[in-house]
Amino acid sequence: MSDEVVLALDAMGGDSAPDMVIEGVAIVRQRFPKARFLLFGDEVRLKELLAKHPDAAEVSTIRHAPDAVSGDARPSQVLRTGRKSSMWMAIDAVAKGEAQGVVSAGNTGALMAVSKFVLRTVPGIDRPAIAGLFPSQRGETVMLDLGANVDCNANNLVEFAIMGEVFCRIVLGIERPSVGILNVGSEDLKGNSAVKTAHSILKSHHMQLSFHGFVEGTDIGAGTVDVIVTDGFTGNVALKTVEGTAKMFSRFLKESFSHSLLAKIGYLLSRPALERLKHRADPRRYNGAMFLGLNGITVKSHGGTDALGFANAVGVAIDLVCQNFNDKIKEELAHLAEEPVAPQVASL
């Protein structure tokens, strides 16, 4: 990171805001000393917290926002009445050029709705998508969409594939990521018309994209491909399933190691290995879902995260800004438009 990056933070978004936001900024400063932050929220509370974290105070500027978006607020309601909220004002700072990206742990639906309304989409992108990281046997896998678009056509899936591939290159540093479409089977004849048509388009295009073909649910954890493309309905179900399974096995482990004295001794002996497992599966490491396709960098942190998780989400935003993510998306779309079959994509 050679140049200064300015990010707008929704300081009131999230279950533990604004405390975890300020603590997260203090953590981020150690990794990105040239990053600067505009904090949108209750000025009195933010001043009190920054007084306790002088490192964060040195790189932060407070912008008072009288309102905050609640976790149960409807996106339509926020669009009508939320212009004075910390979330809206932070997004607006990106639109005005005062910041290069925005990070919020607030209401996901409201964040997407306001971001799309204020920032608009990148030319050539019909719908933005939510992309996130999943742990796998091979490292990490990018999946999108994770809930922004319940119904998708083939054109949307093709756009997701392009955006996900660029996201993977920037965030994970994989030079040539492999891309697959999530389906009920790996055979070409399986699936609905949208996934079949998207498969045909991606397979026929002579792009830089390395298209693997169809993948199944078991391929998510196996890490068969670097980028998994799906509609928002399926992606959100997969996300919640993975989260729920991780919590279930965590509880099983605790119960198993506490049911007897011998089990407790076993825990003490295996504790180093369990700590490594805990670190690898720590959801805070994968915090920071990117809203791809917007004409600006918007990163969604998990609402229940702590300071470390929020810091990781901020780190994702900084990486995307420094690597000119949106410019690379536009370049890939331009390559797609040059293909002879591009009119077929636009008509889907």
Short mmCIF file of the C-alpha atoms (twelve columns), coordinates in Angstrom:
data_MODEL
# 
_entry.id   MODEL 
# 
loop_
_atom_site.group_PDB 
_atom_site.id 
_atom_site.type_symbol 
_atom_site.label_atom_id 
_atom_site.label_alt_id 
_atom_site.label_comp_id 
_atom_site.label_asym_id 
_atom_site.label_seq_id 
_atom_site.Cartn_x 
_atom_site.Cartn_y 
_atom_site.Cartn_z 
_atom_site.pdbx_PDB_model_num 
ATOM 1   C CA . MET A 1   0.000   0.000   0.000   1 
ATOM 2   C CA . SER A 2   1.911   3.043   -1.297  1 
ATOM 3   C CA . ASP A 3   -0.820  5.685   -1.534  1 
ATOM 4   C CA . GLU A 4   -3.222  7.012   1.073   1 
ATOM 5   C CA . VAL A 5   -6.659  5.378   1.069   1 
ATOM 6   C CA . VAL A 6   -9.707  7.041   2.608   1 
ATOM 7   C CA . LEU A 7   -12.624 4.849   3.672   1 
ATOM 8   C CA . ALA A 8   -16.036 5.846   5.006   1 
ATOM 9   C CA . LEU A 9   -17.164 3.706   7.951   1 
ATOM 10  C CA . ASP A 10  -20.729 3.277   9.167   1 
ATOM 11  C CA . ALA A 11  -19.716 3.549   12.816  1 
ATOM 12  C CA . MET A 12  -23.219 2.757   14.114  1 
ATOM 13  C CA . GLY A 13  -23.799 -0.431  12.091  1 
ATOM 14  C CA . GLY A 14  -23.464 -3.807  13.811  1 
ATOM 15  C CA . ASP A 15  -24.424 -5.475  17.073  1 
ATOM 16  C CA . SER A 16  -21.411 -4.109  18.972  1 
ATOM 17  C CA . ALA A 17  -21.101 -0.733  17.249  1 
ATOM 18  C CA . PRO A 18  -19.612 1.757   17.671  1 
ATOM 19  C CA . ASP A 19  -17.103 0.172   20.091  1 
ATOM 20  C CA . MET A 20  -15.979 -2.622  17.781  1 
ATOM 21  C CA . VAL A 21  -15.673 -0.180  14.855  1 
ATOM 22  C CA . ILE A 22  -13.221 2.058   16.727  1 
ATOM 23  C CA . GLU A 23  -11.302 -0.930  18.069  1 
ATOM 24  C CA . GLY A 24  -11.216 -2.312  14.532  1 
ATOM 25  C CA . VAL A 25  -9.733  0.917   13.209  1 
ATOM 26  C CA . ALA A 26  -6.979  0.670   15.826  1 
ATOM 27  C CA . ILE A 27  -6.182  -2.854  14.574  1 
ATOM 28  C CA . VAL A 28  -6.269  -1.837  10.915  1 
ATOM 29  C CA . ARG A 29  -3.807  0.976   11.487  1 
ATOM 30  C CA . GLN A 30  -1.092  -1.524  12.375  1 
ATOM 31  C CA . ARG A 31  -1.459  -3.232  8.989   1 
ATOM 32  C CA . PHE A 32  -2.309  -0.198  6.846   1 
ATOM 33  C CA . PRO A 33  -0.630  2.862   8.399   1 
ATOM 34  C CA . LYS A 34  -1.544  5.083   5.422   1 
ATOM 35  C CA . ALA A 35  -5.267  4.393   5.621   1 
ATOM 36  C CA . ARG A 36  -7.556  7.208   6.784   1 
ATOM 37  C CA . PHE A 37  -11.152 6.960   7.932   1 
ATOM 38  C CA . LEU A 38  -14.296 9.060   7.952   1 
ATOM 39  C CA . LEU A 39  -16.433 7.874   10.866  1 
ATOM 40  C CA . PHE A 40  -20.162 8.481   10.478  1 
ATOM 41  C CA . GLY A 41  -22.239 8.257   13.652  1 
ATOM 42  C CA . ASP A 42  -23.028 9.790   17.016  1 
ATOM 43  C CA . GLU A 43  -20.340 12.444  17.479  1 
ATOM 44  C CA . VAL A 44  -20.411 12.391  21.288  1 
ATOM 45  C CA . ARG A 45  -20.039 8.618   21.544  1 
ATOM 46  C CA . LEU A 46  -17.337 8.482   18.882  1 
ATOM 47  C CA . LYS A 47  -15.279 11.202  20.571  1 
ATOM 48  C CA . GLU A 48  -15.418 9.303   23.860  1 
ATOM 49  C CA . LEU A 49  -14.237 6.095   22.208  1 
ATOM 50  C CA . LEU A 50  -11.478 7.754   20.202  1 
ATOM 51  C CA . ALA A 51  -10.157 9.302   23.423  1 
ATOM 52  C CA . LYS A 52  -9.518  5.739   24.609  1 
ATOM 53  C CA . HIS A 53  -7.850  4.753   21.332  1 
ATOM 54  C CA . PRO A 54  -5.398  7.508   20.354  1 
ATOM 55  C CA . ASP A 55  -3.965  5.388   17.516  1 
ATOM 56  C CA . ALA A 56  -7.391  5.257   15.898  1 
ATOM 57  C CA . ALA A 57  -8.022  8.946   16.613  1 
ATOM 58  C CA . GLU A 58  -4.925  9.963   14.627  1 
ATOM 59  C CA . VAL A 59  -6.311  8.497   11.420  1 
ATOM 60  C CA . SER A 60  -10.017 9.263   11.917  1 
ATOM 61  C CA . THR A 61  -12.343 12.176  11.240  1 
ATOM 62  C CA . ILE A 62  -15.822 12.216  12.764  1 
ATOM 63  C CA . ARG A 63  -18.859 13.126  10.660  1 
ATOM 64  C CA . HIS A 64  -21.940 13.437  12.841  1 
ATOM 65  C CA . ALA A 65  -24.951 11.399  11.742  1 
ATOM 66  C CA . PRO A 66  -28.121 11.898  13.810  1 
ATOM 67  C CA . ASP A 67  -29.729 8.580   12.817  1 
ATOM 68  C CA . ALA A 68  -28.781 4.919   12.524  1 
ATOM 69  C CA . VAL A 69  -30.327 2.105   10.474  1 
ATOM 70  C CA . SER A 70  -31.774 -0.609  12.700  1 
ATOM 71  C CA . GLY A 71  -31.210 -4.262  11.974  1 
ATOM 72  C CA . ASP A 72  -34.894 -4.893  11.240  1 
ATOM 73  C CA . ALA A 73  -35.484 -1.801  9.089   1 
ATOM 74  C CA . ARG A 74  -36.969 -2.457  5.660   1 
ATOM 75  C CA . PRO A 75  -34.796 -1.338  2.724   1 
ATOM 76  C CA . SER A 76  -37.727 0.586   1.233   1 
ATOM 77  C CA . GLN A 77  -38.167 2.455   4.498   1 
ATOM 78  C CA . VAL A 78  -34.480 3.381   4.627   1 
ATOM 79  C CA . LEU A 79  -34.616 4.626   1.036   1 
ATOM 80  C CA . ARG A 80  -37.473 6.940   1.997   1 
ATOM 81  C CA . THR A 81  -36.323 8.226   5.371   1 
ATOM 82  C CA . GLY A 82  -32.695 7.246   5.922   1 
ATOM 83  C CA . ARG A 83  -30.728 10.091  4.361   1 
ATOM 84  C CA . LYS A 84  -29.467 11.292  7.759   1 
ATOM 85  C CA . SER A 85  -28.398 7.841   8.895   1 
ATOM 86  C CA . SER A 86  -24.756 6.901   9.395   1 
ATOM 87  C CA . MET A 87  -25.069 4.242   6.685   1 
ATOM 88  C CA . TRP A 88  -26.473 6.565   4.008   1 
ATOM 89  C CA . MET A 89  -24.042 9.380   4.791   1 
ATOM 90  C CA . ALA A 90  -21.074 7.002   4.622   1 
ATOM 91  C CA . ILE A 91  -22.181 5.707   1.212   1 
ATOM 92  C CA . ASP A 92  -22.821 9.239   0.032   1 
ATOM 93  C CA . ALA A 93  -19.227 10.161  0.909   1 
ATOM 94  C CA . VAL A 94  -18.075 7.621   -1.684  1 
ATOM 95  C CA . ALA A 95  -20.449 9.040   -4.295  1 
ATOM 96  C CA . LYS A 96  -19.100 12.539  -3.623  1 
ATOM 97  C CA . GLY A 97  -15.500 11.398  -3.952  1 
ATOM 98  C CA . GLU A 98  -14.645 12.099  -0.316  1 
ATOM 99  C CA . ALA A 99  -13.896 8.415   0.284   1 
ATOM 100 C CA . GLN A 100 -12.837 5.555   -1.968  1 
ATOM 101 C CA . GLY A 101 -14.954 2.893   -0.304  1 
ATOM 102 C CA . VAL A 102 -17.433 2.215   2.481   1 
ATOM 103 C CA . VAL A 103 -17.600 -0.519  5.136   1 
ATOM 104 C CA . SER A 104 -20.655 -1.287  7.256   1 
ATOM 105 C CA . ALA A 105 -21.735 -4.063  9.615   1 
ATOM 106 C CA . GLY A 106 -25.317 -2.826  9.454   1 
ATOM 107 C CA . ASN A 107 -28.526 -4.066  7.856   1 
ATOM 108 C CA . THR A 108 -27.549 -6.023  4.702   1 
ATOM 109 C CA . GLY A 109 -30.711 -5.314  2.716   1 
ATOM 110 C CA . ALA A 110 -30.589 -1.608  3.483   1 
ATOM 111 C CA . LEU A 111 -26.880 -1.420  2.654   1 
ATOM 112 C CA . MET A 112 -27.446 -3.015  -0.738  1 
ATOM 113 C CA . ALA A 113 -30.487 -0.884  -1.526  1 
ATOM 114 C CA . VAL A 114 -28.867 2.422   -0.564  1 
ATOM 115 C CA . SER A 115 -25.556 1.523   -2.230  1 
ATOM 116 C CA . LYS A 116 -27.307 0.663   -5.474  1 
ATOM 117 C CA . PHE A 117 -29.428 3.824   -5.311  1 
ATOM 118 C CA . VAL A 118 -26.566 6.190   -4.471  1 
ATOM 119 C CA . LEU A 119 -23.618 4.616   -6.287  1 
ATOM 120 C CA . ARG A 120 -25.433 2.961   -9.208  1 
ATOM 121 C CA . THR A 121 -23.993 -0.066  -10.980 1 
ATOM 122 C CA . VAL A 122 -20.898 -0.370  -13.142 1 
ATOM 123 C CA . PRO A 123 -21.816 0.091   -16.830 1 
ATOM 124 C CA . GLY A 124 -22.441 -3.356  -18.295 1 
ATOM 125 C CA . ILE A 125 -23.559 -4.916  -14.993 1 
ATOM 126 C CA . ASP A 126 -27.276 -5.598  -14.651 1 
ATOM 127 C CA . ARG A 127 -27.299 -6.569  -10.955 1 
ATOM 128 C CA . PRO A 128 -24.735 -6.292  -8.174  1 
ATOM 129 C CA . ALA A 129 -23.903 -9.460  -6.252  1 
ATOM 130 C CA . ILE A 130 -22.633 -10.274 -2.773  1 
ATOM 131 C CA . ALA A 131 -19.343 -12.192 -2.807  1 
ATOM 132 C CA . GLY A 132 -17.761 -13.846 0.216   1 
ATOM 133 C CA . LEU A 133 -14.973 -16.233 1.177   1 
ATOM 134 C CA . PHE A 134 -15.465 -19.833 2.302   1 
ATOM 135 C CA . PRO A 135 -12.777 -22.010 3.916   1 
ATOM 136 C CA . SER A 136 -11.967 -25.131 1.906   1 
ATOM 137 C CA . GLN A 137 -9.527  -28.012 1.889   1 
ATOM 138 C CA . ARG A 138 -7.362  -26.106 -0.590  1 
ATOM 139 C CA . GLY A 139 -7.464  -22.761 1.214   1 
ATOM 140 C CA . GLU A 140 -10.267 -20.329 0.428   1 
ATOM 141 C CA . THR A 141 -13.038 -20.214 -2.146  1 
ATOM 142 C CA . VAL A 142 -15.024 -17.220 -3.409  1 
ATOM 143 C CA . MET A 143 -18.787 -17.669 -3.775  1 
ATOM 144 C CA . LEU A 144 -21.372 -15.319 -5.227  1 
ATOM 145 C CA . ASP A 145 -24.201 -14.393 -5.095  1 
ATOM 146 C CA . LEU A 146 -24.843 -14.807 -1.366  1 
ATOM 147 C CA . GLY A 147 -28.271 -13.231 -1.234  1 
ATOM 148 C CA . ALA A 148 -28.633 -10.055 -3.262  1 
ATOM 149 C CA . ASN A 149 -30.518 -11.664 -6.158  1 
ATOM 150 C CA . VAL A 150 -32.981 -14.457 -5.447  1 
ATOM 151 C CA . ASP A 151 -33.867 -14.964 -9.120  1 
ATOM 152 C CA . CYS A 152 -31.117 -14.839 -11.743 1 
ATOM 153 C CA . ASN A 153 -30.983 -15.381 -15.480 1 
ATOM 154 C CA . ALA A 154 -28.020 -16.650 -17.488 1 
ATOM 155 C CA . ASN A 155 -26.725 -13.149 -18.161 1 
ATOM 156 C CA . ASN A 156 -26.564 -12.430 -14.420 1 
ATOM 157 C CA . LEU A 157 -24.599 -15.622 -13.795 1 
ATOM 158 C CA . VAL A 158 -22.101 -14.747 -16.536 1 
ATOM 159 C CA . GLU A 159 -21.589 -11.313 -14.970 1 
ATOM 160 C CA . PHE A 160 -21.132 -12.944 -11.541 1 
ATOM 161 C CA . ALA A 161 -18.477 -15.236 -13.010 1 
ATOM 162 C CA . ILE A 162 -16.508 -12.290 -14.388 1 
ATOM 163 C CA . MET A 163 -16.764 -10.242 -11.188 1 
ATOM 164 C CA . GLY A 164 -15.959 -13.225 -8.966  1 
ATOM 165 C CA . GLU A 165 -12.878 -14.101 -11.001 1 
ATOM 166 C CA . VAL A 166 -11.499 -10.559 -10.694 1 
ATOM 167 C CA . PHE A 167 -12.359 -10.471 -6.975  1 
ATOM 168 C CA . CYS A 168 -10.488 -13.755 -6.450  1 
ATOM 169 C CA . ARG A 169 -7.407  -12.472 -8.244  1 
ATOM 170 C CA . ILE A 170 -7.305  -9.314  -6.134  1 
ATOM 171 C CA . VAL A 171 -8.256  -10.624 -2.681  1 
ATOM 172 C CA . LEU A 172 -6.707  -14.113 -2.793  1 
ATOM 173 C CA . GLY A 173 -3.864  -13.324 -5.175  1 
ATOM 174 C CA . ILE A 174 -4.591  -16.290 -7.464  1 
ATOM 175 C CA . GLU A 175 -3.199  -15.487 -10.905 1 
ATOM 176 C CA . ARG A 176 -5.689  -17.567 -12.895 1 
ATOM 177 C CA . PRO A 177 -8.662  -18.593 -10.731 1 
ATOM 178 C CA . SER A 178 -10.854 -21.469 -11.842 1 
ATOM 179 C CA . VAL A 179 -14.595 -20.776 -12.029 1 
ATOM 180 C CA . GLY A 180 -17.511 -23.175 -11.667 1 
ATOM 181 C CA . ILE A 181 -21.310 -22.878 -11.674 1 
ATOM 182 C CA . LEU A 182 -23.097 -24.519 -8.734  1 
ATOM 183 C CA . ASN A 183 -25.562 -27.132 -9.957  1 
ATOM 184 C CA . VAL A 184 -27.356 -30.317 -8.879  1 
ATOM 185 C CA . GLY A 185 -24.776 -32.367 -10.784 1 
ATOM 186 C CA . SER A 186 -21.582 -31.972 -12.776 1 
ATOM 187 C CA . GLU A 187 -23.053 -33.331 -16.006 1 
ATOM 188 C CA . ASP A 188 -23.767 -30.806 -18.775 1 
ATOM 189 C CA . LEU A 189 -27.375 -31.956 -19.170 1 
ATOM 190 C CA . LYS A 190 -28.374 -31.251 -15.544 1 
ATOM 191 C CA . GLY A 191 -29.804 -28.024 -14.127 1 
ATOM 192 C CA . ASN A 192 -32.312 -25.368 -15.106 1 
ATOM 193 C CA . SER A 193 -32.191 -23.276 -18.267 1 
ATOM 194 C CA . ALA A 194 -30.332 -20.383 -16.616 1 
ATOM 195 C CA . VAL A 195 -27.338 -22.447 -15.477 1 
ATOM 196 C CA . LYS A 196 -27.252 -24.419 -18.739 1 
ATOM 197 C CA . THR A 197 -27.214 -21.267 -20.849 1 
ATOM 198 C CA . ALA A 198 -24.605 -19.578 -18.637 1 
ATOM 199 C CA . HIS A 199 -22.488 -22.734 -18.865 1 
ATOM 200 C CA . SER A 200 -22.706 -22.658 -22.665 1 
ATOM 201 C CA . ILE A 201 -21.759 -18.971 -22.845 1 
ATOM 202 C CA . LEU A 202 -18.778 -19.238 -20.493 1 
ATOM 203 C CA . LYS A 203 -17.567 -22.397 -22.201 1 
ATOM 204 C CA . SER A 204 -17.699 -20.822 -25.663 1 
ATOM 205 C CA . HIS A 205 -16.056 -17.507 -24.822 1 
ATOM 206 C CA . HIS A 206 -12.345 -17.095 -25.466 1 
ATOM 207 C CA . MET A 207 -11.732 -14.992 -22.380 1 
ATOM 208 C CA . GLN A 208 -8.926  -15.098 -19.843 1 
ATOM 209 C CA . LEU A 209 -11.395 -16.744 -17.485 1 
ATOM 210 C CA . SER A 210 -10.585 -20.389 -16.636 1 
ATOM 211 C CA . PHE A 211 -14.012 -22.045 -16.701 1 
ATOM 212 C CA . HIS A 212 -14.209 -25.449 -15.002 1 
ATOM 213 C CA . GLY A 213 -17.880 -26.193 -15.673 1 
ATOM 214 C CA . PHE A 214 -20.532 -27.355 -13.200 1 
ATOM 215 C CA . VAL A 215 -19.734 -28.094 -9.547  1 
ATOM 216 C CA . GLU A 216 -21.853 -29.587 -6.764  1 
ATOM 217 C CA . GLY A 217 -22.422 -28.737 -3.114  1 
ATOM 218 C CA . THR A 218 -19.640 -31.071 -1.985  1 
ATOM 219 C CA . ASP A 219 -17.177 -29.088 -4.093  1 
ATOM 220 C CA . ILE A 220 -17.583 -26.022 -1.860  1 
ATOM 221 C CA . GLY A 221 -15.635 -27.540 1.021   1 
ATOM 222 C CA . ALA A 222 -13.368 -29.544 -1.271  1 
ATOM 223 C CA . GLY A 223 -12.127 -26.386 -2.987  1 
ATOM 224 C CA . THR A 224 -12.602 -27.908 -6.452  1 
ATOM 225 C CA . VAL A 225 -12.680 -24.411 -7.981  1 
ATOM 226 C CA . ASP A 226 -11.585 -20.992 -6.771  1 
ATOM 227 C CA . VAL A 227 -14.849 -19.229 -7.652  1 
ATOM 228 C CA . ILE A 228 -18.353 -20.688 -7.315  1 
ATOM 229 C CA . VAL A 229 -21.185 -18.917 -9.126  1 
ATOM 230 C CA . THR A 230 -24.839 -19.290 -8.153  1 
ATOM 231 C CA . ASP A 231 -28.060 -17.350 -7.670  1 
ATOM 232 C CA . GLY A 232 -28.661 -15.465 -4.426  1 
ATOM 233 C CA . PHE A 233 -31.268 -17.903 -3.122  1 
ATOM 234 C CA . THR A 234 -28.994 -20.943 -3.366  1 
ATOM 235 C CA . GLY A 235 -25.916 -18.999 -2.274  1 
ATOM 236 C CA . ASN A 236 -27.571 -17.696 0.879   1 
ATOM 237 C CA . VAL A 237 -28.856 -21.152 1.785   1 
ATOM 238 C CA . ALA A 238 -25.338 -22.553 1.293   1 
ATOM 239 C CA . LEU A 239 -23.844 -19.792 3.439   1 
ATOM 240 C CA . LYS A 240 -26.263 -20.333 6.318   1 
ATOM 241 C CA . THR A 241 -25.833 -24.110 6.039   1 
ATOM 242 C CA . VAL A 242 -22.056 -23.823 6.337   1 
ATOM 243 C CA . GLU A 243 -22.342 -21.423 9.287   1 
ATOM 244 C CA . GLY A 244 -24.843 -23.665 11.050  1 
ATOM 245 C CA . THR A 245 -22.775 -26.795 10.459  1 
ATOM 246 C CA . ALA A 246 -19.664 -25.117 11.864  1 
ATOM 247 C CA . LYS A 247 -21.550 -24.120 15.025  1 
ATOM 248 C CA . MET A 248 -22.979 -27.621 15.371  1 
ATOM 249 C CA . PHE A 249 -19.595 -29.325 15.195  1 
ATOM 250 C CA . SER A 250 -18.112 -26.761 17.579  1 
ATOM 251 C CA . ARG A 251 -20.805 -27.660 20.096  1 
ATOM 252 C CA . PHE A 252 -20.274 -31.385 19.501  1 
ATOM 253 C CA . LEU A 253 -16.567 -30.991 20.228  1 
ATOM 254 C CA . LYS A 254 -17.204 -29.113 23.473  1 
ATOM 255 C CA . GLU A 255 -19.689 -31.734 24.624  1 
ATOM 256 C CA . SER A 256 -17.350 -34.592 23.707  1 
ATOM 257 C CA . PHE A 257 -14.398 -33.127 25.594  1 
ATOM 258 C CA . SER A 258 -16.394 -32.354 28.724  1 
ATOM 259 C CA . HIS A 259 -18.423 -35.519 29.321  1 
ATOM 260 C CA . SER A 260 -15.714 -37.338 31.356  1 
ATOM 261 C CA . LEU A 261 -12.379 -36.892 33.093  1 
ATOM 262 C CA . LEU A 262 -10.611 -38.937 30.422  1 
ATOM 263 C CA . ALA A 263 -12.131 -36.737 27.722  1 
ATOM 264 C CA . LYS A 264 -10.894 -33.611 29.523  1 
ATOM 265 C CA . ILE A 265 -7.388  -35.054 29.651  1 
ATOM 266 C CA . GLY A 266 -7.678  -35.805 25.941  1 
ATOM 267 C CA . TYR A 267 -8.621  -32.186 25.328  1 
ATOM 268 C CA . LEU A 268 -5.507  -30.961 27.126  1 
ATOM 269 C CA . LEU A 269 -3.324  -33.240 24.988  1 
ATOM 270 C CA . SER A 270 -5.003  -32.213 21.733  1 
ATOM 271 C CA . ARG A 271 -5.381  -28.536 22.575  1 
ATOM 272 C CA . PRO A 272 -2.604  -27.264 20.223  1 
ATOM 273 C CA . ALA A 273 -4.196  -29.062 17.263  1 
ATOM 274 C CA . LEU A 274 -7.650  -27.794 18.210  1 
ATOM 275 C CA . GLU A 275 -6.334  -24.234 18.424  1 
ATOM 276 C CA . ARG A 276 -4.963  -24.540 14.881  1 
ATOM 277 C CA . LEU A 277 -8.337  -25.857 13.725  1 
ATOM 278 C CA . LYS A 278 -10.117 -23.007 15.490  1 
ATOM 279 C CA . HIS A 279 -7.874  -20.450 13.814  1 
ATOM 280 C CA . ARG A 280 -8.355  -21.928 10.350  1 
ATOM 281 C CA . ALA A 281 -12.138 -22.019 10.692  1 
ATOM 282 C CA . ASP A 282 -12.426 -18.675 12.527  1 
ATOM 283 C CA . PRO A 283 -15.255 -16.785 10.748  1 
ATOM 284 C CA . ARG A 284 -13.532 -13.488 11.512  1 
ATOM 285 C CA . ARG A 285 -10.818 -14.422 9.008   1 
ATOM 286 C CA . TYR A 286 -13.424 -14.596 6.246   1 
ATOM 287 C CA . ASN A 287 -15.376 -11.499 7.278   1 
ATOM 288 C CA . GLY A 288 -15.991 -8.886  4.635   1 
ATOM 289 C CA . ALA A 289 -18.497 -9.622  1.866   1 
ATOM 290 C CA . MET A 290 -18.083 -7.391  -1.168  1 
ATOM 291 C CA . PHE A 291 -21.012 -5.917  -3.103  1 
ATOM 292 C CA . LEU A 292 -19.652 -6.523  -6.591  1 
ATOM 293 C CA . GLY A 293 -20.891 -4.543  -9.574  1 
ATOM 294 C CA . LEU A 294 -21.486 -1.202  -7.867  1 
ATOM 295 C CA . ASN A 295 -19.812 1.972   -9.108  1 
ATOM 296 C CA . GLY A 296 -17.892 2.174   -5.860  1 
ATOM 297 C CA . ILE A 297 -16.395 -0.119  -3.221  1 
ATOM 298 C CA . THR A 298 -18.940 -1.349  -0.655  1 
ATOM 299 C CA . VAL A 299 -17.968 -4.041  1.863   1 
ATOM 300 C CA . LYS A 300 -20.427 -5.664  4.270   1 
ATOM 301 C CA . SER A 301 -19.065 -6.858  7.590   1 
ATOM 302 C CA . HIS A 302 -20.992 -9.499  9.556   1 
ATOM 303 C CA . GLY A 303 -23.313 -7.752  11.996  1 
ATOM 304 C CA . GLY A 304 -22.248 -9.880  14.952  1 
ATOM 305 C CA . THR A 305 -18.497 -9.606  14.407  1 
ATOM 306 C CA . ASP A 306 -15.947 -8.221  16.833  1 
ATOM 307 C CA . ALA A 307 -13.128 -5.710  16.294  1 
ATOM 308 C CA . LEU A 308 -10.822 -8.219  14.601  1 
ATOM 309 C CA . GLY A 309 -13.527 -9.323  12.185  1 
ATOM 310 C CA . PHE A 310 -14.404 -5.728  11.340  1 
ATOM 311 C CA . ALA A 311 -10.725 -4.961  10.803  1 
ATOM 312 C CA . ASN A 312 -10.531 -7.823  8.302   1 
ATOM 313 C CA . ALA A 313 -13.542 -6.417  6.437   1 
ATOM 314 C CA . VAL A 314 -11.823 -3.030  6.263   1 
ATOM 315 C CA . GLY A 315 -8.724  -4.787  4.963   1 
ATOM 316 C CA . VAL A 316 -10.765 -6.297  2.125   1 
ATOM 317 C CA . ALA A 317 -12.006 -2.814  1.158   1 
ATOM 318 C CA . ILE A 318 -8.476  -1.413  1.189   1 
ATOM 319 C CA . ASP A 319 -7.213  -4.250  -1.027  1 
ATOM 320 C CA . LEU A 320 -9.999  -3.631  -3.550  1 
ATOM 321 C CA . VAL A 321 -9.313  0.102   -3.641  1 
ATOM 322 C CA . CYS A 322 -5.552  -0.321  -4.005  1 
ATOM 323 C CA . GLN A 323 -5.960  -2.871  -6.808  1 
ATOM 324 C CA . ASN A 324 -8.448  -0.696  -8.760  1 
ATOM 325 C CA . PHE A 325 -11.076 -3.405  -8.617  1 
ATOM 326 C CA . ASN A 326 -13.817 -1.601  -10.544 1 
ATOM 327 C CA . ASP A 327 -11.448 -0.640  -13.354 1 
ATOM 328 C CA . LYS A 328 -10.527 -4.297  -13.795 1 
ATOM 329 C CA . ILE A 329 -14.200 -5.274  -13.848 1 
ATOM 330 C CA . LYS A 330 -14.750 -2.770  -16.658 1 
ATOM 331 C CA . GLU A 331 -11.777 -4.194  -18.569 1 
ATOM 332 C CA . GLU A 332 -13.167 -7.728  -18.355 1 
ATOM 333 C CA . LEU A 333 -16.600 -6.558  -19.483 1 
ATOM 334 C CA . ALA A 334 -14.980 -4.806  -22.436 1 
ATOM 335 C CA . HIS A 335 -13.287 -8.080  -23.421 1 
ATOM 336 C CA . LEU A 336 -16.637 -9.848  -23.189 1 
ATOM 337 C CA . ALA A 337 -18.270 -7.223  -25.395 1 
ATOM 338 C CA . GLU A 338 -15.602 -7.810  -28.069 1 
ATOM 339 C CA . GLU A 339 -16.577 -11.478 -28.398 1 
ATOM 340 C CA . PRO A 340 -18.668 -12.410 -31.450 1 
ATOM 341 C CA . VAL A 341 -21.416 -13.942 -29.295 1 
ATOM 342 C CA . ALA A 342 -21.781 -10.921 -27.005 1 
ATOM 343 C CA . PRO A 343 -25.216 -9.994  -28.440 1 
ATOM 344 C CA . GLN A 344 -26.466 -13.408 -27.253 1 
ATOM 345 C CA . VAL A 345 -25.432 -12.538 -23.686 1 
ATOM 346 C CA . ALA A 346 -27.173 -9.165  -23.749 1 
ATOM 347 C CA . SER A 347 -30.444 -10.648 -24.952 1 
ATOM 348 C CA . LEU A 348 -30.857 -13.195 -22.132 1 
# 
